[in-house]
């Protein structure tokens, strides 16, 4: 079969791109190929469900712009499709003087980025969250919570309603680009498309390599492991509670997150995983590990992050270490409050010299667009990211 566009990957970015293509070019033919039996199975279906406001990102950067626009677009989409969400607000809590200084930098960033915020002192923090301790906090008023799996399913419905196809159970095994088209083979069928757009997440480097692109990076899987507070503690906080992030690290630290389902999750940490798409503790995939070991960046990443890696691995093994991270700002938590462990896996593109790619990374050819790095806040930003990719694809 022949299509105008073929999208590989039915996570939230791939589906948002398909929807944007059909909205920009009504009547065009679009097919989405997904190897899993459902949409949004991996990164989309395993994140913390936060609608981010964009507080962390460099003023004027693509991430800052996409996140701010994406948060508003996500809420509009949810309203239009009857998807529940809640604007809880987020408190970034400073627990020492170093974090207070970092918080002031975030206050300035929020001001420049036009993000609604309030600076709270210790007493004002206690008034809002009696069980949270800190020297002060930054309240980001527009942060919310949602179930992105429901967003994904609604996006898939929109794609189908506009005449597109979403094919699950369709793992891509071969890609061949010609001057006039791209041929994409799955185990069961072959399709031809004028343009291929790959939004393959944890498999982005492999799909790029399969398509014949020079690949100077590798996707490294970082596990984010969560606990869930026992039901008796489900009202311990009303806001999302985050630590002040360390600007030297690409992750945001362990936080308390109310969910749209009424629970509170605790996490995530950030541990280099031994499998890209296996979520049980200590999961291991021989192919994934072999590729990491052969990639020269692994040694550089390990050498540059010895102390952080050791701490995160300790916390992954021993619940007590994880609890200590939380008790810095929520001292009333006890060990048996942390229950029902689960994990997400973040696709982190790493260059051959060991540099983490912190921004969106897109590689193109005459007839292909490969989204090879779509870091957080990709779920929040998915709708404008889809529009951006559709524009780059030439619609």
C-alpha positions as CSV (number, residue, x, y, z in Angstrom):
1,X,0.0,0.0,0.0
2,X,1.1,3.6,-0.7
3,X,0.7,6.5,1.7
4,X,1.8,10.1,1.8
5,X,3.2,9.7,5.3
6,X,4.3,6.7,7.4
7,X,5.1,7.3,11.1
8,X,7.0,4.7,13.0
9,X,6.0,4.7,16.7
10,X,2.6,5.3,18.3
11,X,3.8,7.0,21.5
12,X,2.4,10.4,22.2
13,X,4.8,12.3,19.9
14,X,4.2,10.0,17.0
15,X,0.4,10.2,17.3
16,X,0.5,14.0,17.8
17,X,2.6,14.2,14.6
18,X,0.1,12.1,12.7
19,X,-2.8,14.3,13.9
20,X,-0.9,17.4,12.9
21,X,-0.2,16.1,9.4
22,X,-3.9,15.4,8.9
23,X,-4.9,18.8,10.2
24,X,-2.4,20.6,8.1
25,X,-3.1,18.6,4.9
26,X,-6.6,17.2,5.1
27,X,-7.1,14.3,2.8
28,X,-3.5,13.1,2.9
29,X,-3.0,9.5,3.6
30,X,-1.2,8.7,6.9
31,X,-0.3,5.4,8.5
32,X,1.2,4.9,12.0
33,X,3.1,1.7,12.6
34,X,3.5,0.5,16.2
35,X,5.2,-2.8,17.2
36,X,3.3,-3.1,20.5
37,X,-0.3,-4.3,20.8
38,X,-1.5,-0.9,22.0
39,X,-0.5,2.8,21.7
40,X,1.5,4.6,24.3
41,X,3.0,1.5,25.9
42,X,6.5,2.6,26.8
43,X,7.6,6.1,27.8
44,X,4.2,7.6,27.4
45,X,2.5,4.9,29.5
46,X,5.2,4.9,32.3
47,X,5.7,8.6,33.1
48,X,4.5,10.4,36.2
49,X,1.6,12.1,34.4
50,X,2.7,15.7,35.0
51,X,1.6,18.6,32.8
52,X,4.8,20.7,33.2
53,X,4.8,24.5,33.1
54,X,8.3,24.9,31.7
55,X,10.1,26.3,34.7
56,X,13.4,24.5,34.2
57,X,14.3,25.5,30.6
58,X,16.6,28.1,29.3
59,X,14.7,31.3,28.4
60,X,14.2,31.5,24.6
61,X,15.0,27.8,24.1
62,X,12.9,25.5,22.0
63,X,12.2,23.4,25.1
64,X,10.9,26.4,27.0
65,X,8.6,27.5,24.1
66,X,7.3,24.0,23.3
67,X,6.6,23.2,27.0
68,X,4.7,26.4,27.7
69,X,2.6,26.0,24.5
70,X,2.3,22.3,25.1
71,X,0.8,22.7,28.6
72,X,-1.9,25.0,27.3
73,X,-2.6,22.7,24.3
74,X,-2.7,19.6,26.5
75,X,-5.4,21.2,28.7
76,X,-7.4,22.3,25.7
77,X,-7.2,18.8,24.2
78,X,-8.3,17.3,27.4
79,X,-11.2,19.6,27.7
80,X,-12.3,18.9,24.1
81,X,-12.0,15.1,24.6
82,X,-13.5,14.8,28.1
83,X,-10.2,13.6,29.6
84,X,-9.8,14.4,33.3
85,X,-6.9,16.5,34.5
86,X,-6.3,18.7,37.6
87,X,-4.2,21.8,38.1
88,X,-2.5,21.1,41.4
89,X,0.4,23.5,41.2
90,X,3.9,22.4,42.0
91,X,6.1,23.4,44.9
92,X,9.9,23.3,44.4
93,X,11.2,23.0,47.9
94,X,14.6,24.4,49.1
95,X,15.9,22.5,52.1
96,X,19.3,24.2,52.5
97,X,21.0,27.5,51.6
98,X,22.5,26.1,48.4
99,X,19.1,25.1,47.2
100,X,17.7,28.6,48.2
101,X,20.3,30.2,45.9
102,X,19.4,27.8,43.1
103,X,15.7,28.6,43.7
104,X,16.4,32.3,43.1
105,X,17.7,31.4,39.7
106,X,14.5,29.5,39.0
107,X,12.4,32.5,40.1
108,X,14.2,34.7,37.5
109,X,13.8,32.0,34.9
110,X,10.0,31.8,35.6
111,X,9.8,35.6,35.3
112,X,11.5,35.7,32.0
113,X,9.5,32.7,30.6
114,X,6.2,34.3,31.7
115,X,5.3,31.4,34.0
116,X,2.9,32.2,36.9
117,X,4.8,31.7,40.1
118,X,5.0,32.7,43.8
119,X,8.1,32.7,46.1
120,X,7.2,31.3,49.5
121,X,9.1,31.6,52.8
122,X,9.2,28.7,55.3
123,X,6.0,29.8,57.1
124,X,4.1,30.3,53.9
125,X,5.2,26.8,52.8
126,X,4.0,25.3,56.1
127,X,0.6,27.0,55.6
128,X,0.2,25.4,52.2
129,X,1.7,22.1,53.0
130,X,1.9,21.4,56.8
131,X,3.8,18.1,56.3
132,X,6.4,19.6,54.0
133,X,9.6,21.2,55.5
134,X,11.9,23.6,53.8
135,X,13.6,27.0,54.1
136,X,11.4,28.2,51.3
137,X,9.7,27.1,48.1
138,X,8.8,28.3,44.6
139,X,5.1,27.7,43.7
140,X,4.5,27.1,40.0
141,X,0.8,27.6,39.8
142,X,-0.2,26.1,36.4
143,X,1.4,22.6,36.8
144,X,-1.1,19.8,36.5
145,X,-1.7,16.1,36.4
146,X,-3.2,13.9,33.7
147,X,-3.2,10.3,32.4
148,X,-1.1,10.5,29.2
149,X,-2.3,7.0,28.1
150,X,-5.8,8.4,27.7
151,X,-4.4,11.3,25.7
152,X,-2.6,8.8,23.5
153,X,-5.8,6.8,22.9
154,X,-7.7,10.0,22.1
155,X,-5.0,11.1,19.6
156,X,-5.2,7.7,17.9
157,X,-9.0,8.1,17.7
158,X,-8.5,11.6,16.1
159,X,-6.1,10.1,13.6
160,X,-8.6,7.4,12.6
161,X,-11.5,9.8,12.5
162,X,-9.5,12.0,10.0
163,X,-8.9,9.0,7.7
164,X,-5.5,7.9,9.0
165,X,-4.5,4.4,10.1
166,X,-3.0,3.2,13.3
167,X,-1.6,-0.3,13.0
168,X,-0.4,-2.0,16.2
169,X,1.6,-5.2,16.3
170,X,3.5,-3.9,13.3
171,X,7.3,-4.0,14.1
172,X,9.4,-2.4,11.4
173,X,12.2,-4.7,10.1
174,X,13.4,-2.9,7.0
175,X,13.5,0.7,5.7
176,X,14.7,1.6,2.2
177,X,14.9,5.2,1.0
178,X,14.7,6.0,-2.7
179,X,14.7,9.3,-4.5
180,X,10.9,9.1,-4.9
181,X,9.7,7.2,-1.9
182,X,10.5,5.2,1.2
183,X,9.7,1.5,1.6
184,X,8.9,0.2,5.1
185,X,8.6,-3.5,5.7
186,X,7.1,-5.1,8.8
187,X,7.0,-8.8,9.5
188,X,3.6,-9.0,7.8
189,X,3.4,-6.4,5.1
190,X,5.2,-3.7,3.2
191,X,4.1,-0.1,2.8
192,X,5.5,2.7,0.6
193,X,5.4,6.4,1.7
194,X,6.4,9.7,0.3
195,X,7.8,10.6,3.7
196,X,8.8,8.6,6.7
197,X,8.7,10.1,10.1
198,X,10.3,8.1,12.9
199,X,9.3,8.8,16.5
200,X,10.7,5.6,17.9
201,X,11.7,6.6,21.4
202,X,13.7,3.9,23.1
203,X,14.4,2.4,19.6
204,X,15.3,5.7,17.9
205,X,18.9,4.8,17.2
206,X,18.1,1.4,15.8
207,X,15.4,2.7,13.5
208,X,17.8,5.4,12.3
209,X,20.4,2.8,11.6
210,X,17.9,0.6,9.9
211,X,17.1,3.5,7.6
212,X,20.7,3.9,6.7
213,X,21.4,7.1,8.6
214,X,24.9,7.7,10.1
215,X,24.4,7.2,13.8
216,X,26.8,9.0,16.1
217,X,24.8,8.6,19.3
218,X,23.1,5.8,21.2
219,X,20.0,5.6,23.2
220,X,20.8,4.7,26.8
221,X,17.9,3.6,29.0
222,X,17.6,5.3,32.4
223,X,15.2,3.6,34.7
224,X,13.1,5.9,36.8
225,X,11.8,3.7,39.7
226,X,8.7,4.8,41.7
227,X,7.0,3.8,44.9
228,X,3.4,4.5,45.7
229,X,2.4,5.8,49.1
230,X,0.0,3.5,51.0
231,X,-3.6,4.6,50.8
232,X,-3.7,6.1,54.3
233,X,-1.1,8.6,53.1
234,X,-2.9,9.6,49.8
235,X,-3.8,13.0,51.2
236,X,-0.4,13.9,52.7
237,X,0.2,16.7,50.1
238,X,-2.1,18.6,47.8
239,X,0.6,19.9,45.4
240,X,3.3,18.2,43.5
241,X,6.4,18.4,45.7
242,X,9.7,18.6,43.9
243,X,13.3,19.2,45.2
244,X,15.3,22.1,43.8
245,X,17.1,20.4,40.9
246,X,20.9,20.2,40.7
247,X,21.8,22.0,37.4
248,X,24.7,19.6,36.8
249,X,22.3,16.6,36.5
250,X,19.8,15.9,33.7
251,X,17.1,14.6,36.1
252,X,14.8,16.3,38.5
253,X,15.2,14.2,41.7
254,X,12.7,12.2,43.8
255,X,9.4,13.9,44.1
256,X,5.9,13.4,45.5
257,X,3.3,13.3,42.8
258,X,-0.5,13.2,43.3
259,X,-1.9,11.3,40.3
260,X,-5.2,11.8,38.5
261,X,-6.3,8.4,39.9
262,X,-6.0,9.6,43.5
263,X,-2.7,8.0,44.5
264,X,0.6,9.6,45.3
265,X,3.8,8.3,43.6
266,X,7.3,8.8,45.0
267,X,10.0,9.0,42.5
268,X,11.7,8.6,40.2
269,X,15.4,8.0,40.8
270,X,17.6,7.6,37.7
271,X,19.6,4.4,37.2
272,X,21.2,3.2,34.0
273,X,19.1,0.3,32.9
274,X,20.2,-3.1,31.5
275,X,17.1,-3.3,29.3
276,X,15.3,-0.7,27.1
277,X,11.8,-2.1,27.4
278,X,11.6,-4.3,30.5
279,X,10.3,-2.8,33.6
280,X,10.7,-5.4,36.4
281,X,13.5,-4.7,38.9
282,X,17.0,-5.7,37.6
283,X,15.6,-6.6,34.2
284,X,18.4,-7.6,31.7
285,X,18.4,-7.7,27.9
286,X,21.6,-9.2,26.4
287,X,21.3,-7.2,23.1
288,X,20.8,-3.9,25.0
289,X,23.7,-4.5,27.3
290,X,26.0,-5.6,24.5
291,X,25.4,-2.5,22.5
292,X,26.0,-0.2,25.5
293,X,29.3,-2.0,26.3
294,X,30.5,-1.6,22.7
295,X,29.6,2.1,22.6
296,X,32.6,4.2,23.7
297,X,30.5,6.7,25.5
298,X,29.5,4.3,28.3
299,X,32.9,4.5,30.0
300,X,32.9,8.3,29.8
301,X,29.4,8.5,31.2
302,X,30.3,6.1,34.0
303,X,33.5,8.0,34.9
304,X,31.8,11.4,34.9
305,X,28.9,10.2,37.2
306,X,30.5,7.8,39.7
307,X,29.2,9.4,42.8
308,X,25.7,10.1,41.4
309,X,25.5,6.6,39.8
310,X,26.5,5.0,43.1
311,X,23.9,6.9,45.1
312,X,21.1,6.2,42.6
313,X,22.0,2.5,42.4
314,X,22.0,2.3,46.2
315,X,18.6,3.8,46.3
316,X,17.4,1.4,43.7
317,X,18.5,-1.6,45.9
318,X,17.8,-0.2,49.4
319,X,14.4,1.4,50.1
320,X,16.0,3.2,53.1
321,X,18.2,5.3,50.8
322,X,15.2,6.2,48.7
323,X,13.2,7.2,51.8
324,X,16.1,9.5,52.9
325,X,15.8,11.5,49.7
326,X,12.0,12.1,50.4
327,X,12.5,12.9,54.0
328,X,14.6,15.9,53.2
329,X,11.4,17.7,52.5
330,X,8.7,15.4,53.9
331,X,10.1,14.1,57.3
332,X,6.9,12.3,58.4
333,X,7.3,9.5,55.8
334,X,8.1,6.1,57.1
335,X,9.6,3.1,55.4
336,X,6.4,1.1,55.2
337,X,4.7,4.1,53.5
338,X,6.5,3.2,50.3
339,X,4.7,0.4,48.5
340,X,4.0,-1.1,45.0
341,X,7.2,-0.5,43.2
342,X,7.0,0.2,39.5
343,X,9.3,1.9,36.9
344,X,9.5,3.9,33.8
345,X,12.4,4.0,31.3
346,X,13.7,7.3,29.8
347,X,15.3,7.2,26.4
348,X,18.4,9.3,26.7
349,X,20.5,10.0,23.6
350,X,24.2,10.1,24.3
351,X,26.9,11.2,21.9
352,X,30.1,9.2,21.3
353,X,32.1,11.6,23.5
354,X,29.7,10.9,26.4
355,X,27.7,14.1,26.1
356,X,24.1,13.8,27.1
357,X,21.7,15.4,24.5
358,X,19.5,17.6,26.6
359,X,17.4,19.1,23.9
360,X,15.3,17.7,21.0
361,X,17.4,16.1,18.3
362,X,16.0,15.6,14.8
363,X,17.9,14.1,11.9
364,X,16.6,14.4,8.3
365,X,17.2,13.2,4.8
366,X,15.3,14.0,1.6
367,X,12.4,11.8,2.5
368,X,12.8,11.0,6.2
369,X,12.5,12.9,9.5
370,X,13.9,11.0,12.6
371,X,13.1,12.3,16.0
372,X,16.1,10.7,17.8
373,X,15.9,12.5,21.1
374,X,12.6,13.8,22.7
375,X,13.4,14.3,26.4
376,X,11.0,15.4,29.1
377,X,8.8,17.4,28.8
378,X,8.0,15.6,25.5
379,X,4.6,14.4,26.8
380,X,3.6,17.9,27.9
381,X,4.9,19.3,24.7
382,X,3.7,16.6,22.3
383,X,1.0,18.6,20.5
384,X,3.3,21.5,19.4
385,X,6.2,19.1,18.8
386,X,3.8,17.2,16.4
387,X,3.1,20.5,14.6
388,X,6.8,21.3,14.4
389,X,7.6,17.9,12.9
390,X,4.7,18.1,10.4
391,X,6.1,21.4,9.3
392,X,9.6,20.0,8.8
393,X,8.1,17.1,6.9
394,X,6.9,19.6,4.3
395,X,3.2,19.9,4.8
